[in-house]
């Protein structure tokens, strides 16, 4: 199965939303105070737990996350449905945001606001890998790609905890995504694709 945005409306909407917010943040930097997640101000800006995983400041960051979402999101949406993809994206992102806030408090994070859809994108990739682990993507199995993401993320986090404050968020996204994928895989053991009985 190939990635196809034309048949994956939810994935396309998520990618478009990220691009629009990225453009807005770069056009009006003051919007960062509204959209980005600042662990020290979470009580004043609770909505940033949600907006943070639609926000990016660097082009390379949004490029990599949207590429990951395109590759795995389209496949997950086609194997399951739009609702499940959106659920995985939002819940993995939310758990990622909460993990970042908790981790920042533990290490005494002194950096700036946190942004990025990595926890969501990693979660989507993990969900598909759990559902279809042997699917070959770019000459490697889906499960191997997710394992590589987890290992690299762990190494970067251990190497420099202050710089890689998003590390626990990424890991949380992967773990929750795997749980979603395994649950769907078990469900499809008695049901056909997209909820049809087999």
VOBA-1610 file (N, C-alpha, C; in pm, whole numbers, padded with zeros to 5 digits, always signed):
BEGIN
Unk+00084-00119+00000Unk+00000+00000+00000Unk+00088+00125+00000Unk+00062+00215-00091Unk+00140+00336-00102Unk+00069+00452-00032Unk+00150+00554+00006Unk+00092+00673+00066Unk+00016+00751-00039Unk-00105+00795-00005Unk-00188+00870-00099Unk-00277+00967-00023Unk-00242+01096-00028Unk-00319+01196+00045Unk-00461+01211-00009Unk-00479+01182-00139Unk-00611+01197-00199Unk-00713+01106-00133Unk-00668+00989-00086Unk-00757+00894-00020Unk-00744+00898+00132Unk-00675+00998+00183Unk-00648+01007+00327Unk-00676+01150+00374Unk-00804+01183+00383Unk-00843+01321+00411Unk-00799+01368+00549Unk-00808+01282+00649Unk-00769+01322+00784Unk-00621+01353+00791Unk-00539+01271+00726Unk-00396+01297+00722Unk-00368+01429+00653Unk-00436+01453+00542Unk-00417+01578+00468Unk-00455+01698+00553Unk-00565+01687+00628Unk-00609+01798+00714Unk-00507+01826+00823Unk-00452+01721+00884Unk-00352+01739+00989Unk-00226+01805+00934Unk-00182+01761+00818Unk-00063+01820+00757Unk-00088+01966+00722Unk-00205+01994+00665Unk-00239+02132+00628Unk-00245+02221+00752Unk-00304+02172+00860Unk-00313+02250+00984Unk-00175+02285+01037Unk-00084+02189+01033Unk+00053+02213+01079Unk+00123+02317+00992Unk+00102+02308+00861Unk+00166+02403+00769Unk+00112+02544+00790Unk-00020+02556+00805Unk-00082+02688+00826Unk-00031+02753+00954Unk-00024+02676+01063Unk+00023+02731+01189Unk+00172+02764+01182Unk+00249+02682+01112Unk+00391+02711+01093Unk+00409+02844+01020Unk+00331+02865+00915Unk+00338+02990+00839Unk+00297+03108+00926Unk+00193+03089+01006Unk+00145+03197+01093Unk+00250+03234+01198Unk+00314+03134+01256Unk+00417+03159+01358Unk+00536+03233+01300Unk+00571+03200+01177Unk+00685+03268+01114Unk+00648+03407+01067Unk+00522+03428+01031Unk+00477+03560+00989Unk+00456+03653+01108Unk+00411+03597+01219Unk+00384+03676+01340Unk+00443+03604+01461Unk+00572+03626+01490Unk+00639+03557+01601Unk+00569+03572+01736Unk+00492+03680+01753Unk+00422+03700+01880Unk+00321+03590+01909Unk+00277+03521+01804Unk+00182+03412+01822Unk+00241+03295+01900Unk+00375+03293+01910Unk+00440+03185+01984Unk+00391+03180+02129Unk+00361+03297+02185Unk+00312+03301+02323Unk+00177+03231+02338Unk+00104+03222+02228Unk-00028+03159+02231Unk-00021+03010+02202Unk+00061+02973+02102Unk+00061+02836+02052Unk+00163+02744+02119Unk+00280+02795+02154Unk+00386+02708+02205Unk+00366+02676+02353Unk+00424+02565+02394Unk+00408+02514+02530Unk+00521+02562+02619Unk+00487+02643+02717Unk+00585+02689+02816Unk+00552+02620+02949Unk+00637+02526+02992Unk+00608+02450+03114Unk+00583+02538+03237Unk+00646+02655+03241Unk+00631+02743+03357Unk+00497+02818+03357Unk+00431+02820+03241Unk+00307+02898+03230Unk+00186+02810+03196Unk+00197+02682+03224Unk+00093+02590+03181Unk-00040+02619+03251Unk-00036+02667+03375Unk-00161+02699+03445Unk-00233+02817+03381Unk-00155+02908+03322Unk-00213+03026+03258Unk-00254+02998+03114Unk-00189+02901+03050Unk-00216+02871+02909Unk-00238+02721+02889Unk-00340+02665+02950Unk-00361+02520+02940Unk-00386+02472+02798Unk-00439+02561+02712Unk-00465+02522+02573Unk-00337+02487+02497Unk-00224+02537+02547Unk-00098+02511+02477Unk-00059+02364+02482Unk-00120+02286+02573Unk-00098+02142+02573Unk-00146+02081+02441Unk-00245+02145+02378Unk-00299+02098+02250Unk-00233+02168+02132Unk-00220+02298+02139Unk-00167+02373+02024Unk-00020+02343+01998Unk+00052+02300+02101Unk+00196+02275+02084Unk+00223+02168+01980Unk+00136+02066+01971Unk+00164+01959+01875Unk+00105+01986+01737Unk+00071+02111+01713Unk+00041+02157+01577Unk+00139+02268+01537Unk+00237+02295+01624Unk+00324+02411+01605Unk+00470+02370+01583Unk+00536+02442+01494Unk+00679+02423+01468Unk+00743+02559+01443Unk+00867+02573+01485Unk+00941+02697+01460Unk+01045+02680+01349Unk+01099+02560+01336Unk+01204+02535+01237Unk+01150+02456+01119Unk+01197+02493+00999Unk+01150+02425+00877Unk+01187+02278+00878Unk+01309+02245+00919Unk+01352+02105+00917Unk+01266+02022+01012Unk+01221+02083+01121Unk+01138+02013+01220Unk+01003+01976+01161Unk+00936+02072+01100Unk+00805+02043+01041Unk+00820+01952+00920Unk+00928+01967+00845Unk+00949+01882+00727Unk+00958+01736+00767Unk+01039+01706+00867Unk+01057+01567+00910Unk+00929+01510+00972Unk+00863+01590+01055Unk+00740+01541+01117Unk+00628+01518+01016Unk+00614+01609+00920Unk+00508+01593+00821Unk+00540+01480+00723Unk+00667+01457+00697Unk+00706+01344+00613Unk+00670+01214+00683Unk+00698+01208+00812Unk+00664+01089+00890Unk+00512+01069+00895Unk+00440+01179+00914Unk+00294+01171+00919Unk+00237+01129+00784Unk+00294+01180+00677Unk+00249+01143+00543Unk+00270+00994+00516Unk+00390+00946+00547Unk+00424+00807+00517Unk+00340+00709+00599Unk+00330+00734+00729Unk+00260+00639+00816Unk+00113+00674+00837Unk+00081+00802+00835Unk-00057+00844+00858Unk-00151+00798+00749Unk-00108+00812+00625Unk-00193+00768+00514Unk-00218+00618+00521Unk-00116+00544+00555Unk-00130+00398+00565Unk-00221+00359+00681Unk-00202+00425+00796Unk-00286+00393+00911Unk-00432+00429+00883Unk-00454+00542+00821Unk-00591+00584+00791Unk-00659+00488+00694Unk-00584+00440+00597Unk-00641+00347+00499Unk-00665+00209+00559Unk-00583+00169+00657Unk-00602+00040+00723Unk-00713+00045+00827Unk-00733+00161+00887Unk-00833+00175+00993Unk-00942+00271+00947Unk-00937+00395+00996Unk-01033+00497+00954Unk-00985+00634+00999Unk-01056+00736+00955Unk-01017+00874+00986Unk-01020+00901+01136Unk-01123+00852+01202Unk-01138+00877+01345Unk-01023+00821+01427Unk-00979+00701+01393Unk-00869+00641+01468Unk-00740+00719+01446Unk-00714+00760+01323Unk-00593+00838+01297Unk-00594+00967+01377Unk-00706+01039+01375Unk-00715+01164+01449Unk-00701+01140+01599Unk-00761+01031+01647Unk-00751+00997+01788Unk-00608+00969+01830Unk-00536+00892+01750Unk-00396+00861+01779Unk-00313+00989+01779Unk-00333+01072+01678Unk-00255+01196+01667Unk-00276+01285+01788Unk-00403+01308+01824Unk-00434+01401+01933Unk-00394+01344+02069Unk-00427+01219+02097Unk-00397+01161+02228Unk-00247+01144+02249Unk-00175+01102+02145Unk-00030+01089+02157Unk+00034+01226+02176Unk-00018+01326+02106Unk+00033+01461+02123Unk+00006+01515+02262Unk-00115+01491+02314Unk-00151+01539+02447Unk-00067+01472+02555Unk-00053+01342+02546Unk+00031+01270+02643Unk+00176+01317+02631Unk+00219+01345+02508Unk+00354+01398+02488Unk+00372+01532+02555Unk+00274+01620+02541Unk+00281+01752+02605Unk+00289+01739+02757Unk+00205+01653+02813Unk+00206+01632+02958Unk+00339+01573+03004Unk+00396+01484+02924Unk+00526+01425+02956Unk+00635+01530+02955Unk+00629+01622+02859Unk+00728+01729+02851Unk+00721+01820+02973Unk+00600+01853+03015Unk+00582+01938+03132Unk+00638+01871+03257Unk+00608+01743+03273Unk+00657+01669+03389Unk+00809+01656+03387Unk+00863+01624+03271Unk+01008+01607+03258Unk+01080+01739+03281Unk+01024+01848+03230Unk+01084+01980+03248Unk+01093+02015+03397Unk+00990+01977+03472Unk+00990+02004+03616Unk+01096+01921+03688Unk+01113+01796+03645Unk+01208+01706+03709Unk+01352+01752+03688Unk+01386+01793+03566Unk+01525+01831+03535Unk+01551+01979+03556Unk+01449+02055+03593Unk+01467+02199+03608Unk+01498+02265+03476Unk+01419+02233+03376Unk+01441+02283+03239Unk+01449+02435+03236Unk+01555+02487+03173Unk+01577+02631+03165Unk+01561+02685+03023Unk+01517+02602+02932Unk+01504+02645+02792Unk+01377+02724+02768Unk+01348+02746+02640Unk+01231+02823+02603Unk+01109+02736+02582Unk+01008+02791+02515Unk+00884+02717+02489Unk+00910+02592+02405Unk+00821+02496+02418Unk+00833+02367+02349Unk+00729+02359+02239Unk+00769+02309+02124Unk+00675+02295+02012Unk+00712+02173+01929Unk+00616+02127+01851Unk+00644+02018+01759Unk+00544+01905+01767Unk+00522+01843+01654Unk+00426+01733+01644Unk+00494+01597+01652Unk+00616+01593+01704Unk+00691+01468+01703Unk+00622+01357+01780Unk+00569+01388+01900Unk+00501+01284+01978Unk+00382+01228+01901Unk+00309+01317+01834Unk+00194+01274+01754Unk+00238+01192+01633Unk+00338+01242+01561Unk+00386+01173+01441Unk+00449+01038+01477Unk+00528+01036+01586Unk+00587+00910+01630Unk+00478+00811+01672Unk+00374+00864+01737Unk+00264+00778+01779Unk+00190+00716+01662Unk+00168+00796+01558Unk+00102+00746+01437Unk+00188+00637+01373Unk+00318+00662+01363Unk+00409+00563+01305Unk+00409+00435+01386Unk+00411+00448+01519Unk+00412+00331+01606Unk+00282+00252+01595Unk+00170+00323+01584Unk+00041+00255+01572Unk+00037+00171+01445Unk+00086+00227+01335Unk+00087+00150+01211Unk+00184+00033+01221Unk+00300+00056+01283Unk+00399-00050+01296Unk+00346-00166+01379Unk+00268-00135+01483Unk+00209-00241+01564Unk+00100-00315+01487Unk+00028-00241+01404Unk-00081-00301+01326Unk-00028-00385+01210Unk+00072-00331+01139Unk+00129-00398+01022Unk+00282-00395+01030Unk+00340-00470+01124Unk+00484-00461+01150Unk+00573-00500+01033Unk+00526-00588+00948Unk+00611-00638+00839Unk+00597-00559+00709Unk+00516-00455+00709Unk+00502-00372+00589Unk+00635-00305+00558Unk+00682-00320+00436Unk+00811-00263+00396Unk+00790-00119+00348Unk+00863-00028+00411Unk+00858+00114+00376Unk+01002+00160+00354Unk+01030+00207+00234Unk+01166+00252+00201Unk+01270+00146+00236Unk+01242+00023+00195Unk+01334-00090+00206Unk+01356-00141+00348Unk+01271-00101+00441Unk+01282-00152+00577Unk+01142-00173+00634Unk+01128-00270+00723Unk+00998-00298+00782Unk+00954-00183+00873Unk+00824-00162+00880Unk+00769-00053+00961Unk+00815-00063+01106Unk+00816-00184+01160Unk+00855-00201+01300Unk+01001-00164+01321Unk+01086-00183+01220Unk+01227-00146+01233Unk+01244+00005+01234Unk+01163+00076+01154Unk+01168+00222+01153Unk+01133+00278+01290Unk+01030+00223+01351Unk+00987+00273+01482Unk+01089+00238+01590Unk+01147+00120+01581Unk+01252+00083+01676Unk+01370+00179+01666Unk+01405+00216+01543Unk+01515+00310+01522Unk+01481+00447+01580Unk+01357+00492+01561Unk+01314+00619+01619Unk+01328+00617+01771Unk+01287+00507+01832Unk+01291+00496+01978Unk+01435+00499+02029Unk+01523+00424+01965Unk+01662+00415+02009Unk+01733+00549+01992Unk+01719+00610+01876Unk+01784+00740+01851Unk+01732+00845+01949Unk+01602+00845+01972Unk+01543+00940+02066Unk+01600+00920+02207Unk+01612+00794+02249Unk+01665+00765+02382Unk+01810+00810+02395Unk+01890+00785+02292Unk+02031+00824+02296Unk+02046+00976+02304Unk+01967+01048+02226Unk+01975+01194+02227Unk+01931+01251+02362Unk+01831+01190+02421Unk+01781+01237+02550Unk+01883+01216+02660Unk+01946+01100+02661Unk+02047+01069+02762Unk+02170+01157+02743Unk+02206+01182+02618Unk+02326+01260+02588Unk+02314+01404+02637Unk+02197+01465+02618Unk+02179+01604+02659Unk+02033+01627+02701Unk+02000+01601+02827Unk+01862+01611+02873Unk+01801+01750+02854Unk+01880+01855+02870Unk+01826+01991+02858Unk+01787+02023+02714Unk+01871+01981+02620Unk+01842+02008+02479Unk+01729+01919+02429Unk+01730+01794+02473Unk+01630+01697+02426Unk+01514+01685+02525Unk+01460+01799+02565Unk+01350+01798+02662Unk+01226+01729+02604Unk+01218+01722+02471Unk+01106+01654+02408Unk+01121+01503+02404Unk+01236+01452+02447Unk+01261+01308+02441Unk+01154+01223+02507Unk+01119+01250+02632Unk+01014+01172+02697Unk+00880+01183+02625Unk+00852+01299+02566Unk+00727+01316+02490Unk+00726+01224+02369Unk+00840+01217+02300Unk+00850+01129+02183Unk+00831+00983+02225Unk+00897+00945+02334Unk+00886+00807+02383Unk+00742+00775+02423Unk+00677+00870+02490Unk+00538+00849+02531Unk+00448+00833+02410Unk+00474+00911+02306Unk+00397+00899+02183Unk+00412+00762+02120Unk+00535+00712+02119Unk+00560+00580+02061Unk+00489+00471+02141Unk+00502+00476+02273Unk+00441+00373+02357Unk+00289+00373+02343Unk+00228+00491+02347Unk+00082+00499+02333Unk+00039+00457+02194Unk+00116+00496+02092Unk+00085+00456+01956Unk+00090+00305+01939Unk+00190+00242+02000Unk+00199+00096+01994Unk+00076+00032+02059Unk+00032+00089+02171Unk-00086+00035+02239Unk-00209+00044+02150Unk-00226+00158+02083Unk-00337+00174+01989Unk-00329+00069+01878Unk-00209+00056+01821Unk-00191-00036+01709Unk-00217-00180+01747Unk-00165-00222+01863Unk-00186-00360+01908Unk-00333-00386+01936Unk-00401-00287+01995Unk-00544-00303+02023Unk-00623-00319+01893Unk-00589-00238+01794Unk-00657-00248+01665Unk-00625-00379+01596Unk-00501-00425+01611Unk-00462-00552+01549Unk-00541-00668+01608Unk-00559-00666+01739Unk-00638-00771+01805Unk-00783-00763+01761Unk-00833-00641+01748Unk-00971-00623+01705Unk-00991-00675+01564Unk-00893-00652+01479Unk-00904-00698+01340Unk-00884-00848+01329Unk-00848-00913+01441Unk-00840-01058+01440Unk-00978-01120+01430Unk-01079-01048+01480Unk-01217-01097+01473Unk-01304-01013+01381Unk-01250-00897+01342Unk-01324-00808+01253Unk-01240-00783+01128Unk-01302-00755+01018Unk-01230-00722+00897Unk-01179-00580+00902Unk-01105-00536+00799Unk-01056-00399+00792Unk-01171-00300+00807Unk-01145-00191+00881Unk-01241-00083+00902Unk-01371-00131+00967Unk-01355-00233+01055Unk-01468-00272+01139Unk-01566-00369+01077Unk-01537-00426+00961Unk-01628-00522+00899Unk-01594-00662+00946Unk-01695-00737+00985Unk-01668-00873+01035Unk-01616-00963+00923Unk-01515-01042+00961Unk-01455-01132+00861Unk-01507-01274+00880
//
